[in-house]
Structure formats: C-alpha cells, structure tokens
Amino acid sequence: MRDVGIDRRTFLSGVGSAMVGAAATSLTACESRDGRGSTKSSKRLVVRNFGGSYDEANRKAVYDPFTKETGIRVEVVNFEHDQMLAQIKEGRPRFDVMDIDMSNLVLFEHEDASEPLDYGRLKNTRNAGIAQSLLTPNGVGKSYWASVLAYRTDAFDGRKPTSWADFWNIAAFPGSRALQGEVDWPELEFALLADGVPLDRLYPLDVDRAFKVLDEIKGSVRTYWEYGAEPGELLSRNQIAASSTWAGRLQHLIERGAPLAYEWNGARRQSNGYGIPKGSANPDAAYLLIDFALRPEVQAHMARLYPDGPVAPAAYGYLGESTARNLASTPGNLLSGFDLDIEWWLENREAVTRRWQEWART
C-alpha cells in the first residue's frame, strides 16, 4: 500500500544538504512545462503522487470527476522527494500539488518549500470533523493509513493474537516473526505497547525501554521487511507466523482464501495529505482540486478503490460495513490505535534510526 516509505527514506537522508545539484536539470517527467516551469494552460494541473495502484484509484475517484466538473485536466508525475525539493529550491517546481505523507509535508514546511494554506478557500474543511492534527499550516490531511499486526489464522491452534503483547509472547504464540526494516520509522511503539505502555502515554518514546523489549523478541525475528508486499508473501508462504504490515496489503490474499488476518488493536496511524509547492504555477486550480478531494462522497469513492481511510467522518455515511471495517479511520479502529507523533520523530529520527540500524545488524 505505501509507496511513500522508500521516498521518505531517501528524503530524510538528504534534507538540507547536497541534494539539489544536478537533480533538477535531468528531470523529464513533465514535458508540458516551459523553461520557467510555469504551466502553459490554466486548464491543466500537475499533481505529484505515489503512482501505481494509488494513482489509478485517484484517477477514477478524484481526477476524472474533477476534470468533468471543472474542465481542468489533471496530469500526474512521480518525482521523489529530493527531486521535488530540488525543483522548488531552484524556483522551478514542475508540479502544482503535492500528494505526500504528512511527515514530509511538515518537512517541506520546515524547508520553506511549500505555500501556507488559505483554509478560507477549502470550504470542505469547515466544521467537517477533520482532526486538528491534519489541518497544518502548509498541509491538509486527505487519508489515513496504518501499520498493524498480521498473522496466519492456522498458526496458533485456533487462538488469535489480539495485541502486541501477544505478538511478543513466543511461548503462547510460537513461530517466526517479521518486523519492518528501514522503509519507515522504526517500530518502537509496538515494543512499548507490548511492555504495557498505554496508547495515550507512548510519547515521548522511552527509547531505552523500547530497545530492551525489542531484544526479547530479536531471536524470533526472521527478517526485517523492506517493501509493502513482503509481509503478505512471507505469511502466505508460511515462512513466518506473524508480522507487522501496512493495513490493506494483505486484503487481496485474504479475499483469495489465504489464512491471514489483521489485528487493529495497537495500530500505528499515519496520514497522506495535500500541499502546494512554493512557486506553484496553478495555485487556484490546486485549491479547487484539494477542496474537491475532501468532499465526503469523493473520500468514500476513493476508499472503495484503495484501502486508505477518509479524514472526513461524513464519508462513512457513503460506505458499507464491508469496506469500512478495513479502514484505519473507522471509529472503532480510531479508538484502538494511535497517531504517530510526527514532530517527535522528526526531532529524534537520526539518533533513533542509527541506533535501530546498529541493533538490527548485530
């Protein structure tokens, strides 16, 4: 589900350093722009998103309906974050809207690479029940996703692990495990939850305690997965009994009869969002698209096509139970999970990630 992780890893490793260089001069993904990077037609809007099935779902749920309503044609590019930042810093962004995860929207804000949002132009954020944490100065949330516990339903004699404490309990739930590798933030929160820390007292993370708990399970960790489909592959081949995973990535396997299931208790939520790059050639059209995408009915349409949860609670009025129960922002799932603290991770990412890398190698 998450193509964002690879981009985030690349971006975080080079923010504020020598990433600008020649990156911008070699990019060719948007040939409809002129030499100054300005859009030739106000009837064209360029959106950067993750590509793949995510882009296909956006095309059907958002872009094509938006074009039909406004006459503004949407083009898509898939620049990585270092390329995006390079273009912006040179004053030549070859995209008008950023569809990226909220942690990178915060980073772009810190880098002065995005425009402050005028929420007066985003009427579908008004009194819509969107979480305040998703209404940031330079970015607005558009969807929730989550990392969750996944397991084989035939692995534990009919018993089901219902918490990260069960995931850590190898005696009661025997079998190999997998944890996430460097594709996203280290999963310290799951270790702390396994050790009894309440959801609402996770942050600031007790890093020493988390690594002590990680030590307890390390001998049972078969691998640290590095791409979204890997947990499902390992589980379906019976190479592991349980793993962390991005919610939604196992759904097609489950629908085909694979003995796999999710546990939403202790889910770590993150969000994708929209931002407007500094120097966007089409800010007016950008606002129109962002506001369109936040309509409850549009959010619901997107959720039917791609397993990210709507940020507008009213969207659930358009969704059936079979779809809603597998989304990160379903009311029940909201209560049983927690939101990753972006600011804590941005402040501590280098030290914690370096320590995790050393821990995983030894």
GUDOFI-897456 format. One record per residue (C-alpha): x, y, z. Coordinates in nm, 2 decimals. Each point is the difference from the previous one (the first is absolute). Layout:
# GUDOFI-897456
SITE        x        y        z
SITE        X        Y        Z
...
# end
This chain:
# GUDOFI-897456
SITE        x        y        z
SITE     0.00     0.00     0.00
SITE     0.27     0.25     0.09
SITE     0.23     0.11    -0.28
SITE     0.08     0.29     0.23
SITE     0.25    -0.18     0.22
SITE     0.28    -0.02    -0.26
SITE    -0.05     0.37    -0.08
SITE     0.01     0.09     0.37
SITE     0.32    -0.19     0.06
SITE     0.17     0.16    -0.30
SITE    -0.13     0.35     0.10
SITE     0.09    -0.02     0.37
SITE     0.35    -0.11    -0.08
SITE     0.08     0.32    -0.19
SITE    -0.22     0.28     0.12
SITE     0.18     0.33     0.02
SITE     0.32    -0.13    -0.16
SITE     0.14    -0.06    -0.35
SITE    -0.32    -0.13    -0.16
SITE    -0.06     0.29    -0.23
SITE     0.29    -0.03    -0.24
SITE    -0.08    -0.14    -0.34
SITE    -0.32    -0.18     0.10
SITE    -0.23     0.27    -0.14
SITE     0.18     0.03    -0.33
SITE    -0.04    -0.36    -0.10
SITE    -0.37    -0.03     0.07
SITE    -0.23    -0.06    -0.30
SITE    -0.33    -0.12     0.15
SITE    -0.20     0.31    -0.09
SITE     0.06     0.11    -0.36
SITE    -0.30     0.22     0.00
SITE     0.19     0.26     0.20
SITE     0.20     0.28    -0.15
SITE     0.35     0.10     0.09
SITE    -0.11     0.20     0.30
SITE    -0.21    -0.28     0.14
SITE    -0.33     0.18    -0.04
SITE    -0.31    -0.18    -0.12
SITE    -0.10     0.10    -0.35
SITE    -0.37    -0.04     0.06
SITE    -0.21     0.08     0.30
SITE    -0.21    -0.31    -0.11
SITE     0.29    -0.23     0.09
SITE     0.10    -0.09     0.35
SITE     0.31    -0.22     0.09
SITE    -0.03    -0.22     0.31
SITE     0.29    -0.19     0.15
SITE    -0.11    -0.32     0.16
SITE     0.13    -0.35     0.08
SITE    -0.09    -0.16    -0.33
SITE    -0.11    -0.36    -0.05
SITE    -0.34    -0.12     0.13
SITE    -0.02     0.31     0.21
SITE     0.01     0.22    -0.30
SITE    -0.25    -0.22    -0.18
SITE    -0.25     0.03     0.29
SITE     0.05     0.38     0.01
SITE    -0.06     0.02    -0.38
SITE    -0.34    -0.17     0.04
SITE    -0.11     0.15     0.33
SITE     0.14     0.35    -0.02
SITE     0.18     0.12    -0.32
SITE    -0.25    -0.11    -0.26
SITE    -0.31     0.12     0.19
SITE     0.18     0.33     0.07
SITE     0.08     0.05    -0.36
SITE    -0.36    -0.08    -0.10
SITE    -0.12     0.27     0.25
SITE     0.26     0.27    -0.07
SITE     0.15    -0.07    -0.34
SITE     0.35     0.00     0.16
SITE     0.20    -0.29    -0.12
SITE     0.22    -0.17     0.26
SITE     0.34    -0.13    -0.09
SITE     0.21    -0.22     0.24
SITE     0.37    -0.01     0.08
SITE     0.18    -0.23     0.24
SITE     0.31     0.20     0.10
SITE     0.18    -0.12     0.32
SITE     0.02     0.25     0.28
SITE     0.36     0.10    -0.06
SITE    -0.09     0.08    -0.36
SITE    -0.30     0.20     0.11
SITE     0.20     0.20     0.25
SITE     0.27     0.07    -0.26
SITE    -0.25     0.14    -0.25
SITE    -0.17     0.22     0.27
SITE     0.33     0.14     0.12
SITE     0.09     0.09    -0.36
SITE    -0.33     0.18    -0.03
SITE    -0.12    -0.26    -0.27
SITE    -0.25    -0.24     0.15
SITE    -0.13    -0.22    -0.28
SITE    -0.31    -0.08     0.20
SITE    -0.28     0.20     0.15
SITE    -0.13    -0.22     0.28
SITE     0.19    -0.24     0.23
SITE    -0.17    -0.32     0.11
SITE     0.24    -0.14     0.26
SITE     0.00    -0.12     0.36
SITE    -0.06     0.26     0.27
SITE     0.35    -0.05     0.15
SITE     0.16     0.12    -0.32
SITE    -0.25     0.29    -0.03
SITE     0.13     0.11     0.34
SITE     0.36    -0.04    -0.13
SITE    -0.09     0.21    -0.31
SITE    -0.14     0.26     0.23
SITE     0.32     0.00     0.21
SITE     0.20     0.04    -0.33
SITE    -0.22     0.30    -0.11
SITE    -0.08    -0.21    -0.31
SITE    -0.38     0.02     0.02
SITE    -0.27     0.27     0.01
SITE    -0.20     0.08     0.31
SITE    -0.35    -0.12    -0.06
SITE    -0.30     0.24     0.00
SITE    -0.26    -0.21     0.17
SITE    -0.26     0.26    -0.10
SITE     0.03    -0.16    -0.35
SITE    -0.05    -0.35     0.13
SITE    -0.37     0.00     0.09
SITE    -0.01    -0.38     0.05
SITE     0.23     0.03     0.30
SITE    -0.25     0.23     0.18
SITE    -0.18    -0.17     0.29
SITE     0.07    -0.33    -0.17
SITE     0.14    -0.19     0.30
SITE     0.35    -0.03    -0.16
SITE     0.25    -0.06     0.28
SITE     0.18     0.32     0.10
SITE     0.34    -0.17    -0.05
SITE    -0.08    -0.04    -0.37
SITE    -0.07     0.38    -0.05
SITE     0.36     0.12     0.01
SITE     0.12     0.34    -0.13
SITE     0.14    -0.14    -0.32
SITE    -0.18    -0.33    -0.05
SITE    -0.34    -0.16     0.04
SITE    -0.06    -0.37     0.06
SITE    -0.19    -0.19    -0.26
SITE     0.01    -0.37     0.12
SITE     0.11    -0.22     0.28
SITE     0.21    -0.32    -0.02
SITE     0.14    -0.22     0.27
SITE     0.26    -0.26     0.10
SITE    -0.17    -0.30     0.17
SITE     0.06    -0.35     0.13
SITE    -0.06    -0.27    -0.26
SITE     0.00    -0.38     0.06
SITE    -0.08    -0.34    -0.14
SITE    -0.34    -0.12     0.13
SITE     0.12    -0.36     0.00
SITE     0.32     0.06     0.19
SITE    -0.11     0.00     0.36
SITE    -0.25    -0.29     0.04
SITE    -0.29     0.23    -0.05
SITE     0.11     0.27     0.23
SITE     0.03     0.36    -0.12
SITE     0.26     0.25     0.10
SITE    -0.19     0.31     0.11
SITE     0.28     0.23     0.10
SITE     0.37     0.07    -0.04
SITE     0.05    -0.17     0.34
SITE    -0.12    -0.32    -0.17
SITE     0.23     0.07    -0.30
SITE     0.29     0.01     0.25
SITE    -0.12    -0.31     0.18
SITE     0.18    -0.27    -0.19
SITE    -0.09    -0.27     0.26
SITE    -0.37     0.05    -0.04
SITE     0.01     0.08    -0.37
SITE     0.30    -0.19    -0.14
SITE     0.16     0.06    -0.33
SITE     0.23     0.24    -0.19
SITE    -0.07     0.37    -0.03
SITE     0.07     0.28    -0.24
SITE     0.04     0.37     0.08
SITE     0.03     0.30    -0.22
SITE     0.34     0.10    -0.13
SITE     0.12     0.34    -0.10
SITE    -0.29     0.08    -0.23
SITE    -0.17     0.20     0.27
SITE     0.05     0.13     0.36
SITE     0.13    -0.28     0.23
SITE    -0.29    -0.18     0.18
SITE     0.10     0.10     0.35
SITE    -0.36     0.07     0.10
SITE    -0.10    -0.37    -0.05
SITE     0.27    -0.11     0.24
SITE    -0.12     0.25     0.26
SITE    -0.36    -0.11    -0.04
SITE     0.11    -0.36     0.04
SITE     0.16     0.11     0.33
SITE    -0.32     0.15     0.13
SITE     0.03     0.37    -0.08
SITE    -0.35     0.15    -0.06
SITE    -0.09     0.14    -0.34
SITE    -0.03     0.35     0.13
SITE     0.34     0.00     0.18
SITE     0.22    -0.12    -0.28
SITE     0.16     0.34    -0.07
SITE     0.27     0.10     0.06
SITE     0.12    -0.35    -0.07
SITE     0.22    -0.17     0.26
SITE     0.26    -0.10    -0.25
SITE     0.22    -0.20     0.24
SITE    -0.31    -0.20     0.12
SITE    -0.11    -0.06    -0.35
SITE     0.33    -0.15    -0.11
SITE     0.01    -0.22     0.32
SITE    -0.34    -0.14    -0.10
SITE     0.12    -0.05    -0.36
SITE     0.29    -0.20     0.13
SITE    -0.26    -0.25     0.14
SITE    -0.13    -0.09    -0.34
SITE     0.30     0.04    -0.22
SITE     0.09    -0.37    -0.01
SITE    -0.34    -0.07    -0.15
SITE     0.01     0.27    -0.27
SITE     0.07    -0.18    -0.33
SITE     0.03     0.32    -0.21
SITE    -0.05     0.37    -0.01
SITE    -0.23     0.07    -0.29
SITE     0.08     0.28    -0.25
SITE    -0.30     0.02    -0.24
SITE    -0.38     0.00     0.05
SITE    -0.08    -0.34    -0.15
SITE     0.28    -0.18     0.19
SITE    -0.20    -0.08     0.33
SITE    -0.28    -0.16    -0.21
SITE     0.25    -0.20    -0.20
SITE     0.17    -0.13     0.31
SITE    -0.33    -0.08     0.18
SITE    -0.16    -0.17    -0.30
SITE     0.31    -0.22    -0.05
SITE    -0.02    -0.10     0.37
SITE     0.35     0.13     0.05
SITE    -0.11     0.21     0.30
SITE    -0.30    -0.02     0.23
SITE    -0.05     0.37     0.07
SITE     0.13     0.34    -0.12
SITE    -0.06     0.36     0.01
SITE    -0.14     0.12    -0.33
SITE    -0.17     0.30    -0.17
SITE    -0.38    -0.05     0.03
SITE    -0.15    -0.09    -0.34
SITE     0.29    -0.17    -0.15
SITE    -0.13    -0.35     0.10
SITE    -0.36     0.06    -0.10
SITE     0.03    -0.15    -0.35
SITE     0.17    -0.31     0.15
SITE    -0.28    -0.03     0.26
SITE    -0.27     0.04    -0.27
SITE     0.17    -0.29    -0.19
SITE    -0.03    -0.23     0.30
SITE     0.34     0.04     0.16
SITE    -0.02    -0.08     0.38
SITE     0.11     0.35     0.10
SITE    -0.15     0.27     0.22
SITE     0.06     0.35     0.15
SITE    -0.02     0.12     0.35
SITE    -0.08     0.37     0.03
SITE     0.08     0.03     0.37
SITE     0.31     0.21     0.04
SITE     0.00     0.12    -0.37
SITE     0.25     0.28    -0.07
SITE    -0.18     0.25    -0.22
SITE     0.15     0.24    -0.25
SITE    -0.15     0.23    -0.26
SITE     0.04     0.11    -0.35
SITE    -0.07     0.36    -0.08
SITE     0.00     0.28    -0.26
SITE     0.23     0.30    -0.02
SITE     0.08     0.27    -0.25
SITE     0.37     0.04    -0.09
SITE     0.16     0.34     0.02
SITE    -0.02     0.15    -0.35
SITE    -0.30    -0.21    -0.12
SITE    -0.11     0.13    -0.34
SITE    -0.37    -0.09     0.06
SITE    -0.09     0.07     0.37
SITE    -0.36     0.08    -0.08
SITE    -0.05    -0.34    -0.17
SITE     0.19    -0.17     0.28
SITE    -0.24     0.14     0.26
SITE    -0.29    -0.12    -0.22
SITE     0.13    -0.35    -0.02
SITE     0.09    -0.03     0.37
SITE    -0.34     0.12     0.11
SITE    -0.17    -0.24    -0.25
SITE     0.20    -0.29     0.14
SITE    -0.12     0.08     0.35
SITE    -0.37    -0.04    -0.08
SITE    -0.14    -0.29     0.20
SITE    -0.14    -0.18    -0.30
SITE     0.33     0.03    -0.19
SITE     0.19    -0.12     0.31
SITE    -0.24    -0.30     0.02
SITE     0.05    -0.08    -0.37
SITE     0.38     0.00     0.05
SITE    -0.03    -0.23     0.30
SITE    -0.19    -0.25    -0.21
SITE     0.28    -0.02    -0.25
SITE     0.30     0.03     0.23
SITE     0.02    -0.11     0.37
SITE     0.08     0.34     0.16
SITE    -0.25     0.14     0.25
SITE    -0.18     0.33    -0.06
SITE     0.09     0.30     0.21
SITE    -0.35     0.14    -0.02
SITE    -0.23    -0.20     0.24
SITE    -0.30     0.07    -0.22
SITE     0.15    -0.22    -0.27
SITE    -0.09    -0.30     0.20
SITE    -0.37     0.07    -0.07
SITE     0.08    -0.10    -0.36
SITE     0.18    -0.32     0.09
SITE    -0.13    -0.35     0.07
SITE     0.12    -0.20     0.30
SITE     0.21    -0.24    -0.21
SITE     0.21     0.29    -0.12
SITE     0.00     0.21     0.32
SITE     0.13    -0.27     0.23
SITE     0.33    -0.03    -0.18
SITE     0.08     0.38     0.01
SITE     0.23     0.17     0.25
SITE    -0.24     0.28     0.08
SITE    -0.31    -0.21     0.07
SITE    -0.11     0.12     0.35
SITE     0.08    -0.33     0.17
SITE     0.34    -0.01    -0.16
SITE     0.07     0.36     0.10
SITE    -0.06    -0.09     0.36
SITE     0.22    -0.31     0.00
SITE     0.30     0.16    -0.17
SITE     0.21     0.31     0.03
SITE     0.15     0.27    -0.22
SITE     0.37     0.01    -0.07
SITE     0.14     0.31     0.16
SITE     0.17     0.17    -0.30
SITE     0.17     0.27     0.19
SITE     0.16    -0.24     0.24
SITE     0.13    -0.22    -0.28
SITE     0.13     0.29    -0.20
SITE     0.19     0.12     0.31
SITE     0.14    -0.34     0.09
SITE     0.02    -0.18    -0.34
SITE     0.37     0.01    -0.06
SITE     0.11    -0.14     0.35
SITE    -0.28    -0.25     0.02
SITE     0.04    -0.13    -0.36
SITE     0.37    -0.03     0.04
SITE    -0.04    -0.20     0.33
SITE    -0.26    -0.22    -0.17
SITE     0.23    -0.07    -0.29
SITE     0.27    -0.11     0.24
SITE    -0.24    -0.21     0.20
SITE    -0.13    -0.18    -0.31
SITE     0.35    -0.08    -0.13
SITE     0.13    -0.16     0.32
# end
